[in-house]
Amino acid sequence: MRFSCILLLSFSLLALVGCGDDDSGANCDPGATMTCTTGACSGTQTCLEDGTFGACECDGADTGPGDTGGGGSDAGDTSTPDDTATPEDTNAPEDTSPPEDTMGPDTAPPPSCAETGESVSYTIRVVGVPEVAAGRVAEGFNLDGIVSATADPSGCRKLDYTSPDGVEGVDNGLIDLADVIESTLGMELAFDEDLPITMDNVDSFENDDCVSISISDSAPIIGAIEDGHLTVGPVSRVDLAAAGIAITIRDVQVEADITETSVTNGVLGGVMTVDELAAAAAPLTTFPASTIAIILGGQADMNAPMCDEISGAVLFDTP
């Protein structure tokens, strides 16, 4: 009798748990699962830590009674919908404004000095390319901001010079280029023409933080005088003519000692593109510009990794 009562009680408990959705009072092993049904679907119950089964969770495999299988929503479906919402920022208006760097130095308004002081004119003569002293010492400027060696690709594998003042990284590909032009093209890179310079807005020849300078009718560039020493640049672009060649020089820098009547110890440096320099030189030779560009390209030391520009610096003073 006792055994029959135990069996009957066990089946009764199973019947209560399996057919109803009331999970109170049922005992089970935590983590155990069993199938269950509700009025809307069939699913699974999991035994909780307190030994009771949790709520019946529909598994979606069996739609259960009352579901017509159409496109309507299932009241017992607890699955998470696929999130296909569009991110908020996709509706933002597209920014079609040009990048800031498109308004570069060549298109920016040129700087100017206050309309004060006096104007003075000079005639200068380009003496030539600097000579190289022991230890690769030569006048010029560090135009690319690096100190490069022959194995350095960032300097187009060209060894830099050191200025007489001890500044390293001086770029002056024009020194080697002069030898190549003479030996290959039969031309001498001579600068024997006089160039006019006009300096405006000069308040003092000793110290003046803003003077305006035009070289050979170029657009004005801005410089300063400190202790009688003129410095200019870097200036993005200067167009000038020298030695019968009209050329554009970029990243221009100038230094010179200056008085009211003379300019001495002058150095003019900058960068020229191989193609522009070849096109300017072609009318002076029997070689086409393409051939000259190949020859000049071997001396290019700027604009890595393209290496299609040549640095240069020349000396000048008043005759």
C-alpha positions in Angstrom: 0.0 0.0 0.0 2.8 2.4 1.0 4.6 1.7 -2.4 1.4 2.4 -4.4 0.8 5.6 -2.6 4.4 6.8 -3.4 3.9 6.0 -7.1 0.6 7.7 -7.1 2.0 10.8 -5.4 5.0 11.0 -7.8 2.8 10.8 -10.9 0.4 13.4 -9.4 3.3 15.8 -8.9 4.5 15.2 -12.5 1.1 15.9 -13.8 0.8 19.1 -11.9 4.2 20.3 -13.1 3.9 19.1 -16.7 0.4 20.4 -17.5 0.1 23.6 -15.6 2.1 26.9 -15.6 2.1 27.3 -11.8 5.8 26.7 -10.8 5.3 27.2 -7.1 6.1 24.4 -4.7 7.7 22.0 -7.3 11.1 20.4 -6.2 13.8 19.7 -8.8 17.6 19.5 -9.3 19.0 23.0 -10.2 19.8 23.1 -13.9 17.5 20.2 -14.9 15.1 20.9 -17.7 11.8 19.5 -18.9 9.2 20.3 -21.6 6.2 22.3 -20.8 3.2 23.9 -22.6 1.3 27.1 -22.1 -1.9 28.3 -23.8 0.2 29.8 -26.6 3.1 27.4 -27.2 5.3 24.5 -26.2 8.6 25.2 -24.6 11.1 24.3 -21.8 11.4 24.9 -18.1 14.7 25.1 -16.2 15.1 24.2 -12.5 16.3 27.2 -10.6 18.8 27.4 -7.7 16.0 27.3 -5.1 14.8 23.9 -6.4 11.8 25.1 -8.3 11.2 25.3 -12.0 11.1 28.6 -13.7 8.5 29.9 -16.1 7.8 28.0 -19.3 9.9 29.6 -22.1 8.6 29.1 -25.6 11.2 27.7 -28.0 9.4 28.8 -31.3 9.6 25.3 -32.8 6.0 24.5 -32.0 3.6 27.3 -32.6 1.1 25.7 -30.3 -2.7 26.0 -30.2 -4.2 29.3 -31.3 -1.5 30.2 -33.8 -2.8 30.4 -37.4 0.7 30.5 -38.8 0.1 33.8 -40.6 2.1 37.0 -40.5 0.6 38.0 -37.1 2.7 38.3 -34.0 3.1 35.4 -31.6 2.1 36.5 -28.1 4.5 33.9 -26.6 7.5 34.6 -28.8 10.3 36.0 -26.5 13.1 35.8 -29.1 15.1 39.0 -29.7 14.3 40.8 -33.0 17.1 41.3 -35.4 18.3 44.9 -34.9 18.4 46.5 -38.3 17.9 50.0 -37.1 19.8 52.6 -39.1 22.6 54.3 -37.0 21.6 57.8 -36.0 24.4 59.6 -37.8 23.4 58.1 -41.3 20.8 60.8 -41.6 23.3 63.6 -41.1 23.9 65.9 -44.1 27.0 65.0 -46.1 30.0 67.3 -45.6 31.0 68.4 -49.1 33.3 71.2 -48.0 37.0 70.8 -49.3 39.7 69.7 -46.8 41.4 72.5 -45.0 44.8 71.9 -46.7 43.3 72.6 -50.2 43.6 76.3 -49.2 47.4 76.0 -49.2 50.1 78.7 -49.2 49.8 79.3 -52.9 46.1 80.3 -52.6 46.2 82.1 -49.3 46.4 85.9 -49.2 50.0 87.0 -49.2 51.3 88.5 -45.9 52.1 92.2 -45.8 53.8 94.7 -43.6 52.4 98.0 -42.3 52.8 100.8 -44.8 55.5 102.6 -42.9 59.2 103.2 -43.4 61.2 103.8 -46.5 61.9 102.0 -49.7 65.4 101.1 -51.0 66.6 99.4 -54.2 69.7 97.3 -54.8 71.3 95.5 -57.7 72.6 92.1 -56.7 74.7 89.7 -58.6 74.5 85.9 -58.1 78.0 84.9 -57.6 77.5 81.1 -58.1 77.0 77.8 -56.4 78.7 77.4 -53.0 82.0 75.6 -52.9 82.3 72.6 -50.6 84.9 72.8 -47.8 86.3 69.9 -45.9 83.7 67.9 -44.0 81.0 68.6 -46.6 80.6 72.2 -45.4 78.6 74.4 -47.7 76.2 77.3 -47.5 72.5 76.5 -47.8 69.4 75.7 -45.8 67.9 72.6 -44.3 64.8 72.7 -46.6 63.2 69.4 -45.7 63.8 69.5 -42.0 65.8 66.2 -41.8 69.4 65.2 -41.8 69.8 62.5 -44.4 72.6 60.2 -45.5 73.2 58.2 -48.7 71.3 55.2 -47.3 68.3 57.3 -46.1 65.3 57.0 -48.5 63.6 60.0 -46.8 66.3 62.1 -48.2 66.3 60.4 -51.6 69.6 58.7 -50.6 71.5 62.0 -51.0 74.0 63.0 -48.4 73.3 66.4 -46.8 75.8 69.2 -46.1 76.6 71.2 -43.0 76.5 75.0 -43.1 79.5 77.0 -42.0 77.5 77.9 -38.9 77.3 74.2 -38.0 73.7 73.6 -39.1 73.3 70.0 -40.2 71.0 68.7 -42.9 71.7 71.5 -45.5 70.1 70.6 -48.8 72.0 71.8 -51.9 71.6 69.4 -54.8 72.6 72.2 -57.1 76.2 71.7 -56.2 76.4 68.2 -57.8 73.9 69.3 -60.5 76.3 72.0 -61.7 78.9 69.4 -62.5 76.4 67.1 -64.2 75.0 70.0 -66.4 78.5 70.9 -67.5 79.7 67.3 -68.2 76.5 66.0 -69.8 74.8 68.9 -71.4 77.8 71.0 -72.2 76.4 74.0 -70.3 78.0 76.0 -67.6 75.8 76.9 -64.7 76.9 80.5 -64.5 75.0 83.3 -62.8 76.5 86.5 -64.2 73.3 88.5 -64.5 72.4 91.4 -62.3 69.1 91.2 -60.5 67.2 94.1 -59.0 65.9 93.9 -55.5 63.5 96.3 -53.9 62.9 96.4 -50.1 59.9 98.4 -48.8 58.6 99.3 -45.4 62.0 99.6 -43.9 61.9 101.3 -40.5 65.4 100.3 -39.5 68.4 98.6 -41.1 69.5 97.3 -37.7 66.2 95.7 -36.4 62.9 95.6 -38.2 60.4 92.8 -37.7 58.7 93.2 -41.1 60.1 94.3 -44.4 58.7 93.6 -47.9 61.1 92.4 -50.6 60.7 91.9 -54.4 63.4 90.0 -56.3 63.6 90.6 -60.0 60.0 91.9 -60.1 58.7 88.9 -58.2 55.7 89.2 -55.9 56.6 90.7 -52.5 57.9 88.4 -49.9 58.2 89.2 -46.2 61.4 89.2 -44.2 62.9 90.7 -41.0 66.2 92.4 -40.0 68.0 91.5 -36.8 71.3 93.1 -35.9 71.8 94.1 -39.6 71.1 90.5 -40.8 68.2 89.9 -43.2 66.2 86.7 -43.1 63.3 85.7 -45.3 61.1 82.6 -45.4 60.4 79.9 -45.8 58.2 81.4 -48.6 56.0 79.0 -50.5 56.8 80.3 -54.0 58.9 82.8 -55.9 58.9 83.2 -59.7 62.1 84.8 -61.0 64.5 84.8 -63.9 68.2 84.1 -63.6 70.9 83.1 -66.1 68.4 83.4 -68.9 66.0 80.9 -67.3 62.6 81.7 -65.9 62.0 79.4 -63.0 59.7 78.9 -60.0 61.4 78.3 -56.7 59.5 76.9 -53.8 60.2 76.9 -50.0 62.4 79.9 -50.6 64.8 81.1 -47.9 67.1 84.1 -48.0 69.8 85.4 -45.7 72.1 88.4 -46.1 73.9 91.1 -44.3 72.3 94.4 -45.3 72.9 98.1 -44.9 71.3 101.1 -46.6 73.7 100.8 -49.5 74.8 97.2 -49.8 73.9 93.5 -49.6 76.7 91.1 -48.7 77.1 87.4 -47.8 73.8 86.6 -49.4 72.4 83.1 -49.7 69.2 82.3 -51.7 67.9 78.7 -51.4 64.8 76.8 -52.4 63.4 73.8 -54.2 62.8 73.3 -58.0 60.9 70.5 -59.7 62.8 68.4 -62.2 60.1 68.9 -64.9 59.9 72.7 -64.5 63.7 73.0 -64.5 64.0 70.7 -67.6 61.4 72.7 -69.5 63.1 76.0 -68.7 66.5 74.7 -69.7 65.4 72.9 -72.9 65.4 76.1 -75.1 69.0 76.7 -74.2 70.2 73.3 -75.5 69.7 70.8 -78.3 68.3 68.2 -75.9 64.6 67.8 -75.5 63.1 68.5 -72.1 62.4 64.7 -71.5 66.1 63.9 -71.9 67.1 66.8 -69.6 64.6 65.6 -67.0 66.2 62.2 -66.9 69.6 63.7 -66.4 68.4 66.1 -63.7 66.4 63.3 -62.0 69.6 61.6 -61.0 70.4 64.5 -58.8 66.9 64.9 -57.3 67.1 65.0 -53.5 63.7 66.3 -52.4 60.1 65.2 -52.1 60.7 61.5 -51.1 59.6 58.9 -52.1 58.9 60.5 -55.5 62.3 62.3 -55.5 61.3 64.6 -58.3 62.6 67.9 -56.9 66.1 69.4 -56.6 67.2 71.6 -53.7 69.6 74.5 -54.4 71.3 77.5 -52.9 73.3 80.2 -54.6 75.4 83.0 -53.3 74.8 86.7 -54.1 75.9 90.2 -53.1 75.9 93.7 -54.5 78.7 94.1 -57.2 
